[in-house]
Amino acid sequence: MHSGGADKVSAAQMLETLLASEVTGDLLVLFHRNPGLIDTLDSVARRIGRTGNSIEEDVRGLVNLGILKTRRIGRAEVLLLDRARDREVLDAIAKHLRNLEGVEKIDNTKF
């Protein structure tokens, strides 16, 4: 269920979605460490110590970006990582951050 509008999302909006919550971060870590993972919402939630209901909004955000895809296998709807789209999003964000750095000249003494 790759969202047709996902390609029109700005890199800043992508970054905002990816940094939206601890749950989103946990989901990204899980799928990046296990790129072949195909599992149900509830099982993915258990893997990160949460409930299916508590991760639905974060999963929806990642599906809307196209990073996660949903598929129906039998009666179950499963989640999986779209590796190509994940790479596109990461590349777009990296380019965006490089452009910001060039414009704003980050002051490293503040970090």
DANOR-V702907 format. One line per field, one symbol per residue. ss: DSSP state (~ for helix, > for strand, _ for the rest). psi: psi as a letter, one per 30 degrees, with the letter a starting at -180 (. if undefined). A space follows every 50 residues. Layout:
ss: ???
psi: ???
//
This chain:
ss: ___~~~~~__~~~~~~~~___~~~~~~~~~~~~____>>>~~~~~~~___ _~~~~~~~~~~~~~~__>>>>>>__>>>>>>_~~~~~~~~~~~~~~~~~~ ~~~~___~~~_
psi: hkkffeffkleeeeeeefgeleeeeeeeeefefifgkjlleeeeeefgha leeffeeeeeeeeefgeklklkjbfkklklkjeeeeeeeeeeeeeeeeee eeefikjfff.
//
